[in-house]
Amino acid sequence: MKEPAVSADPTQTLAFDTSCHLFDGCGFPAPGLHSFLFKPLWGDADSNLYFNKTMLLALLGSIIIVGFFWAAFARPKVIPGKLQLVAEAGYDFVRRGVVYETIGKKEGEKYVPLVVSLFFFVWMMNLWSIIPVAAFPVTAIISYPAVLAGIVYVLWVSLTFKRHGFVGAFKNFTGYDKTLGPVLPLSMTIEFFSNLLVRPFTHAVRLFANMFAGHTLLLLFTIASWYMLNGIGIAYSGVSFVMVIVMTAFELFIQAVQAYVFVLLTCSYIQGALAEHH
């Protein structure tokens, strides 16, 4: 009886023995936390000074985004070419469909570059999941969504204090409304913790959880397709492979949606910071 075909090295993305199949006497090498850990490409993990695959993908994604917009707008034309047309369509979608609709044109114009950058960065980090060789969504590592949510959180809090002052910001954070009467202290306490503690947490976790779950499902069906490729299991393998295709198409949709939701919430927070408290 073979041992379960899972690599002893927990830093391998697809840690399973490719010679192991159904009916071979080895267990199914299910994906787990080991599928989200990577060996350092440079440096030492023990020293916390290293560079791994997700960092490389984040760097490459940033270069791709900057390079794309640089190439599209380096020499803008009145009658845009294909690249400029695509870039303008993406930029205009975020500017008009997210920023203007949520914050308004007058107040929102100055935040367009930030929101556009966030949208395309998050989308690119998500897209790595279905790109061959890369095959991993960077946002499935909680530290990346956490940093992005932290940037939005600092901006939101600082804008609130700048626009309303200390007293006004306190009312904004706590949802102060004197018409609530006796329940006002309870309401203010709940709103305070919800806004200052829960909000940044959910902003990060929403993106992370969706990408983590989606990647896990893709791994599950991909490994199952290979594992069942033996004897009568070939029929099951075919069904599993169809699910890989379906899940990949579904992930394409979810990746764009999650990028949209992330920046939509960002604009909602900015709008709340700029709005007058009544």
Secondary structure, 3 states (H helix, E strand, C coil): CCCCCECCCCCCCCCECCCCCCCCCCCCCCCCHHHHCCCCCEEEHHHCEEECHHHHHHHHHHHHHHHHHHHHHCCCCCCCCHHHHHHHHHHHHHHHHHHHHHCCHHHHHHHHHHHHHHHHHHHHHHHHHHCCCCCCCHHHCCHHHHHHHHHHHHHHHHHHHHHHHHHHHHHHHHCCCHHHHHHHHHHHHHHHHHHHHHHHHHHHHHHHHHHHHHHHHHHHHHHHHHHCCCCCHHHHHHHHHHHHHHHHHHHHHHHHHHHHHHHHHHHHHHHHHHCCCC
